[in-house]
Amino acid sequence: MKGGPILLTGGAGFIGSHLLERLLSSGHEVVVLDNLSSGDESLVRRIAASGGARISVGDIRDRRSVEEAARGCELILHLAANPEVRMGDPEIHLEHNVRGTLNILEAARRLDIGFVAFASSSTVYGEAAVLPTPEDYSPMKPISTYGATKLACEALLSAYAHTYGVRGVALRYANVVGPRARRGVVPDFVRKLLKDPSKLEILGDGTQRKSYIWIGDAVEATLVAVERVADRFSAYNVGSADAITVVEVADAVCQALGLRSVGYVFAGGPEGRGWPGDVKTMHLDIRRLMALGWRPEYTSRDAVARAAEAVATELGWKRKA
């Protein structure tokens, strides 16, 4: 990141908008490519205007739009994807994630852009037998079409790095939480509790155990990986140092909202999962990224509690005096 223009795909999304703010605060010139289908358009336009970023409204599935936005950029931070991690339509996952990423890599190759950072996911590991799971764990067996397409994108990035000299890094994010999040367990719990504070429906059996990382920690991890990675292609886990159960998430959210005596209702699911393809236990080994000088500031529980209060405030909740 030497000061040249940066193409940020998915900059109107949850992680993307926070990353955009961080880049602009550091004086970077940024071009945002987003189709504005799921992000917050008014928010990203305000952020972009405050720092002089340019917004290119376009879809990563359209190669011409990608090349027009990428022209003149030094590197690409590729966050755009289908945001629905549940079952969904496999064709949509394929087109948004794999086809879109191929277009990004083709633009990098054709325009001689030397570096691509890709927002991958912990779902690439599937049901890992080793916990915490290191980046060299194998064999990777995703159990969702979302995870399968993310792994396919990593393979494409590795291939382009070794064939065409486009250096790359894949960032395998755990569950990222914080303000502006619209999806995931924390916004789901907050919306349910604001509607009915006496009970909370929990998908699965509540024993699912996963890592949660605060958005600020995830953004800093992304920048450290991009700035300090030396290999042609590398993958880094981005998560907290611990993992908590869904019941513990519910406890943290209730406590953050000042609620007591909330009745938990478990909706059940296949093998106690929230939905088919939901990885029941996920805990990432983050030592590889920590070796570059980064470490998360918050634990999973602290991140969840902070996120719950932030999301609730955005929805009009006010803390009682």
Secondary structure, DSSP 8 states (H G I E B T S, - for coil): --SS-EEEETTTSHHHHHHHHHHHHTT--EEEEE--SSS-HHHHHHHHHHHT-EEEE--TT-HHHHHHHHTT-SEEEE--S----SS--HHHHIIIIIIHHHHHHHHHHHTT--EEEEEEEGGGGBS-SSSSB-TT----B-SSHHHHHHHHHHHHHHHHHHHH--EEEEEEE-EEESTT--SSHHHHHHHHHHH-TTEEEEEBTS--EE-EEEHHHHHHHHHHHHHH--SSEEEEEE--S--EEHHHHHHHHHHHTT--S-EEEEEE-GGG-SSTT--SEE-B--HHHHTTT---SS-HHHHHHHHHHHHHHHTT-----
